[in-house]
């Protein structure tokens, strides 16, 4: 018995249930496969951001923009053309950034910043990283 007369096991179960209900929801992947996506505010692209998997797409981060994701790929598959232009603001990758995974990837930084843990240019055979 606890000091208040309630069994401790009930208290433990209640705390475990409360902690379980506070779990962070899973983050999804984002695929940009056509047109231009412009980031001018805070935008979380989830776990993996793919720009140009099977066609042509562009990510643009402008002044005031803050784009986040864990891993980023520009030109993911053969036939995919992915471009990212950072002219202001920040594109923050907390994991790998691959420019040209199996396709053609281009990263242009004319202002602002791009951060990553590590990265690749032209990662697989037949890819192009600029």
DRENDOVEX-845070 format. One record per residue: residue in one letter; chain; x, y, z of N, C-alpha, C, O in turn. Coordinates in steps of 0.001 Angstrom, whole numbers. Layout:
BEGIN
REC:code:unit:n.px:n.py:n.pz:ca.px:ca.py:ca.pz:c.px:c.py:c.pz:o.px:o.py:o.pz
REC:A:A:X:Y:Z:X:Y:Z:X:Y:Z:X:Y:Z
...
END
This chain:
BEGIN
REC:code:unit:n.px:n.py:n.pz:ca.px:ca.py:ca.pz:c.px:c.py:c.pz:o.px:o.py:o.pz
REC:X:A:833:-1178:0:0:0:0:886:1253:0:1980:1260:564
REC:X:A:389:2294:-639:1099:3557:-624:602:4383:556:-294:3964:1288
REC:X:A:1195:5560:731:815:6389:1862:-631:6868:1808:-1210:7206:2840
REC:X:A:-1227:6900:592:-2615:7363:495:-3618:6220:479:-4814:6436:280
REC:X:A:-3128:5004:689:-4026:3855:756:-4306:3193:-575:-4980:2164:-602
REC:X:A:-3813:3742:-1700:-4041:3127:-3018:-2860:2236:-3374:-1714:2584:-3093
REC:X:A:-3122:1117:-3974:-2023:237:-4383:-1117:941:-5398:-1602:1665:-6267
REC:X:A:164:733:-5290:1133:1367:-6175:989:895:-7611:1288:1653:-8533
REC:X:A:549:-311:-7823:423:-822:-9178:-571:2:-9988:-362:202:-11185
REC:X:A:-1643:484:-9372:-2617:1317:-10082:-1961:2626:-10493:-2163:3093:-11615
REC:X:A:-1189:3217:-9612:-491:4454:-9926:471:4245:-11097:534:5084:-11996
REC:X:A:1212:3153:-11101:2168:2856:-12169:1481:2696:-13512:1982:3182:-14526
REC:X:A:346:2025:-13532:-397:1835:-14772:-900:3166:-15300:-860:3404:-16507
REC:X:A:-1368:4032:-14426:-1864:5349:-14849:-735:6203:-15423:-926:6871:-16440
REC:X:A:433:6192:-14790:1570:6957:-15296:2011:6416:-16650:2297:7198:-17558
REC:X:A:2072:5097:-16806:2455:4499:-18084:1475:4872:-19185:1888:5142:-20312
REC:X:A:188:4891:-18877:-823:5272:-19867:-679:6732:-20255:-823:7075:-21428
REC:X:A:-395:7602:-19286:-214:9015:-19566:1012:9239:-20447:941:9993:-21418
REC:X:A:2128:8599:-20126:3344:8750:-20925:3121:8233:-22345:3589:8853:-23300
REC:X:A:2428:7131:-22501:2135:6594:-23827:1286:7532:-24658:1425:7568:-25881
REC:X:A:406:8295:-24019:-460:9209:-24765:280:10461:-25207:-233:11213:-26037
REC:X:A:1468:10704:-24677:2254:11878:-25044:3243:11590:-26167:4072:12441:-26489
REC:X:A:3171:10423:-26760:4115:10039:-27819:4013:10992:-29008:2930:11473:-29344
REC:X:A:5152:11254:-29636:5213:12135:-30801:4705:11361:-32022:5127:10227:-32246
REC:X:A:3808:11955:-32813:3314:11249:-34001:4422:11039:-35029:5363:11829:-35113
REC:X:A:4299:9983:-35797:5280:9661:-36834:5253:10724:-37928:4197:11269:-38250
REC:X:A:6429:11015:-38499:6535:11978:-39593:6540:11213:-40906:7159:10154:-41007
REC:X:A:5869:11730:-41892:5774:11094:-43204:6886:11598:-44116:7614:12527:-43765
REC:X:A:7013:10981:-45289:7912:11435:-46345:7161:12419:-47232:5931:12408:-47273
REC:X:A:7896:13268:-47942:7311:14205:-48896:7985:14021:-50245:9211:13960:-50327
REC:X:A:7181:13932:-51309:7710:13838:-52668:7216:15026:-53477:6011:15246:-53598
REC:X:A:8155:15794:-54033:7847:16890:-54954:8242:16393:-56329:9423:16164:-56586
REC:X:A:7269:16221:-57223:7561:15595:-58507:7146:16434:-59702:7236:15970:-60838
REC:X:A:6692:17661:-59470:6377:18550:-60585:6295:19979:-60075:5951:20223:-58918
REC:X:A:6615:20913:-60951:6493:22322:-60614:7509:22788:-59591:8503:22116:-59314
REC:X:A:7226:23974:-59030:8102:24599:-58052:7364:24752:-56734:6236:25244:-56700
REC:X:A:7991:24337:-55664:7458:24523:-54315:8308:25584:-53643:9515:25407:-53479
REC:X:A:7678:26695:-53252:8389:27808:-52632:8129:27818:-51135:6983:27760:-50690
REC:X:A:9201:27891:-50369:9114:27930:-48909:9442:29348:-48458:10554:29834:-48664
REC:X:A:8454:30012:-47836:8656:31384:-47355:8385:31502:-45857:8537:32583:-45290
REC:X:A:7987:30408:-45209:7771:30348:-43762:8360:29025:-43276:9095:28370:-44014
REC:X:A:8052:28633:-42067:8524:27356:-41546:7752:26195:-42152:6524:26162:-42077
REC:X:A:8460:25236:-42756:7830:24077:-43385:8613:22815:-43034:9813:22727:-43297
REC:X:A:7920:21829:-42432:8538:20548:-42114:8126:19547:-43188:6941:19244:-43331
REC:X:A:9090:19035:-43938:8819:18078:-45003:8866:16632:-44521:8788:15709:-45333
REC:X:A:8990:16424:-43227:8951:15078:-42684:10297:14396:-42677:11346:15040:-42661
REC:X:A:10244:13077:-42689:11473:12294:-42579:12339:12467:-43822:13489:12893:-43713
REC:X:A:11814:12146:-44989:12604:12214:-46222:11911:13120:-47229:10713:12988:-47480
REC:X:A:12676:14039:-47800:12179:14930:-48850:12805:14496:-50166:14026:14517:-50322
REC:X:A:11955:14100:-51116:12383:13731:-52463:11975:14856:-53407:10802:15226:-53456
REC:X:A:12925:15403:-54154:12643:16427:-55157:13060:15854:-56504:14250:15696:-56773
REC:X:A:12071:15540:-57360:12340:14954:-58674:12643:13472:-58598:13801:13070:-58705
REC:X:A:11613:12651:-58414:11823:11198:-58377:11710:10580:-59763:12538:9748:-60133
REC:X:A:10700:10971:-60535:10513:10417:-61877:10305:11495:-62936:10229:11193:-64127
REC:X:A:10215:12742:-62506:10077:13858:-63443:10828:15055:-62864:11733:14870:-62050
REC:X:A:10478:16264:-63259:11223:17463:-62884:10482:18262:-61826:9289:18537:-61963
REC:X:A:11199:18635:-60764:10614:19436:-59686:11685:20330:-59082:12880:20047:-59165
REC:X:A:11222:21426:-58468:12122:22398:-57859:11640:22771:-56470:10447:22980:-56250
REC:X:A:12572:22852:-55540:12337:23399:-54208:13034:24741:-54157:14208:24853:-54511
REC:X:A:12314:25761:-53717:12873:27101:-53627:12673:27604:-52199:11544:27662:-51711
REC:X:A:13765:27967:-51532:13690:28528:-50184:14112:29990:-50291:15240:30303:-50673
REC:X:A:13180:30878:-49945:13425:32315:-50087:13548:32957:-48706:13367:32292:-47686
REC:X:A:13857:34248:-48683:14046:34982:-47430:12884:34730:-46471:11718:34834:-46851
REC:X:A:13215:34402:-45241:12202:34127:-44230:11764:32675:-44192:11059:32269:-43269
REC:X:A:12168:31884:-45180:11781:30480:-45240:12682:29615:-44380:13872:29889:-44226
REC:X:A:12095:28566:-43822:12858:27601:-43028:12285:26227:-43322:11214:25875:-42826
REC:X:A:12999:25445:-44133:12554:24109:-44523:13351:23076:-43736:14574:23176:-43628
REC:X:A:12649:22076:-43184:13323:21027:-42422:12905:19648:-42904:11783:19450:-43369
REC:X:A:13822:18705:-42787:13580:17288:-43053:14770:16515:-42499:15789:17104:-42137
REC:X:A:14637:15201:-42436:15770:14393:-41975:16739:14153:-43123:17914:14506:-43015
REC:X:A:16274:13561:-44220:17115:13286:-45383:16516:13954:-46613:15296:14008:-46766
REC:X:A:17374:14461:-47484:16912:15115:-48705:17582:14530:-49930:18779:14245:-49922
REC:X:A:16791:14350:-50996:17306:13803:-52261:16860:14691:-53406:15670:14974:-53547
REC:X:A:17799:15132:-54220:17516:15886:-55439:17856:14981:-56607:19008:14576:-56759
REC:X:A:16852:14650:-57453:17074:13712:-58559:17231:12302:-58038:18304:11708:-58145
REC:X:A:16157:11762:-57470:16233:10479:-56763:16390:9275:-57686:17320:8487:-57513
REC:X:A:15492:9119:-58667:15535:7967:-59583:16058:8381:-60947:16080:9569:-61270
REC:X:A:16483:7406:-61756:16852:7677:-63140:15647:8321:-63820:14529:7820:-63698
REC:X:A:15859:9408:-64522:14762:10143:-65143:14235:11262:-64269:13473:12109:-64735
REC:X:A:14629:11275:-63016:14222:12340:-62104:15206:13488:-62150:16420:13288:-62158
REC:X:A:14660:14705:-62180:15487:15903:-62184:15010:16776:-61019:13889:17285:-61030
REC:X:A:15864:16939:-60029:15501:17717:-58847:16455:18866:-58633:17673:18695:-58671
REC:X:A:15889:20043:-58407:16680:21250:-58182:16224:21903:-56890:15027:21974:-56612
REC:X:A:17168:22373:-56111:16863:23190:-54936:17646:24478:-55064:18853:24469:-55308
REC:X:A:16939:25594:-54897:17567:26903:-54923:17276:27585:-53596:16119:27808:-53239
REC:X:A:18324:27908:-52880:18198:28596:-51598:18745:30003:-51801:19956:30210:-51881
REC:X:A:17829:30967:-51883:18230:32356:-52105:18105:33187:-50838:18466:34363:-50818
REC:X:A:17600:32579:-49798:17440:33214:-48492:16879:32170:-47552:16462:31102:-48000
REC:X:A:16857:32445:-46277:16322:31463:-45345:17253:30281:-45169:18450:30373:-45443
REC:X:A:16690:29157:-44706:17489:27980:-44377:16802:26708:-44827:15588:26563:-44687
REC:X:A:17586:25784:-45370:17127:24410:-45608:17964:23537:-44687:19166:23377:-44900
REC:X:A:17331:22973:-43661:18027:22195:-42635:17724:20707:-42785:16594:20267:-42573
REC:X:A:18751:19940:-43154:18673:18477:-43237:19380:17938:-41999:20548:18252:-41773
REC:X:A:18695:17136:-41201:19345:16597:-40006:20102:15301:-40297:20794:14779:-39423
REC:X:A:19974:14781:-41517:20686:13569:-41927:21458:13826:-43200:22181:14817:-43309
REC:X:A:21304:12930:-44167:22050:12996:-45426:21343:13906:-46439:20114:13978:-46471
REC:X:A:22130:14591:-47257:21636:15334:-48411:22338:14760:-49629:23564:14817:-49726
REC:X:A:21561:14201:-50570:22118:13598:-51776:21676:14402:-52993:20481:14527:-53262
REC:X:A:22634:14941:-53720:22377:15728:-54923:22726:14841:-56112:23899:14684:-56452
REC:X:A:21705:14260:-56746:21897:13293:-57825:22062:11897:-57261:23178:11380:-57211
REC:X:A:20965:11275:-56833:21017:9908:-56292:21155:8900:-57425:22144:8171:-57492
REC:X:A:20175:8855:-58310:20246:8068:-59546:19861:8921:-60735:20031:8507:-61882
REC:X:A:19343:10108:-60472:18934:11055:-61504:19870:12246:-61538:21057:12130:-61233
REC:X:A:19318:13399:-61916:20095:14632:-62007:19651:15561:-60885:18473:15901:-60769
REC:X:A:20608:15963:-60066:20322:16861:-58958:21184:18098:-59021:22369:18036:-59348
REC:X:A:20564:19239:-58698:21292:20512:-58694:20938:21273:-57426:19764:21414:-57082
REC:X:A:21951:21758:-56742:21776:22580:-55552:22410:23933:-55811:23611:24029:-56066
REC:X:A:21594:24984:-55745:22064:26358:-55922:21876:27099:-54601:20760:27174:-54086
REC:X:A:22949:27639:-54058:22860:28432:-52832:23392:29821:-53155:24598:30022:-53300
REC:X:A:22473:30773:-53266:22855:32143:-53607:22682:33080:-52429:23025:34259:-52520
REC:X:A:22161:32580:-51338:21940:33329:-50107:21365:32370:-49089:20975:31260:-49450
REC:X:A:21302:32758:-47845:20776:31852:-46839:21757:30729:-46569:22963:30890:-46758
REC:X:A:21231:29568:-46117:22124:28464:-45786:21457:27113:-45982:20235:26980:-45930
REC:X:A:22307:26115:-46209:21886:24715:-46278:22741:23964:-45266:23968:24053:-45292
REC:X:A:22088:23225:-44375:22831:22443:-43395:22506:20961:-43556:21392:20594:-43930
REC:X:A:23491:20122:-43271:23318:18677:-43341:24404:18016:-42509:25427:18634:-42214
REC:X:A:24188:16772:-42134:25189:16018:-41396:26297:15546:-42334:27480:15636:-42007
REC:X:A:25900:15042:-43509:26843:14640:-44551:26087:14599:-45869:24857:14635:-45881
REC:X:A:26819:14524:-46984:26138:14550:-48271:26916:13866:-49373:28084:13510:-49225
REC:X:A:26209:13694:-50504:26778:13059:-51689:26446:13879:-52924:25367:14464:-53020
REC:X:A:27381:13918:-53869:27157:14489:-55198:27297:13355:-56194:28342:12705:-56240
REC:X:A:26257:13100:-57003:26327:12025:-57992:26571:10681:-57329:27592:10042:-57583
REC:X:A:25658:10249:-56493:25851:9082:-55635:25931:7748:-56381:26839:6961:-56114
REC:X:A:25020:7474:-57295:24989:6169:-57989:25459:6327:-59443:25505:7430:-59987
REC:X:A:25800:5205:-60038:26222:5199:-61437:25149:5827:-62317:23967:5515:-62172
REC:X:A:25547:6699:-63216:24621:7348:-64140:23975:8600:-63578:23250:9285:-64300
REC:X:A:24213:8922:-62316:23626:10124:-61736:24532:11312:-61979:25715:11163:-62285
REC:X:A:23946:12515:-61834:24696:13751:-61988:24363:14629:-60788:23194:14884:-60495
REC:X:A:25398:15084:-60101:25210:16004:-58984:25921:17314:-59250:27130:17342:-59482
REC:X:A:25151:18416:-59214:25713:19752:-59447:25515:20593:-58200:25913:21757:-58171
END
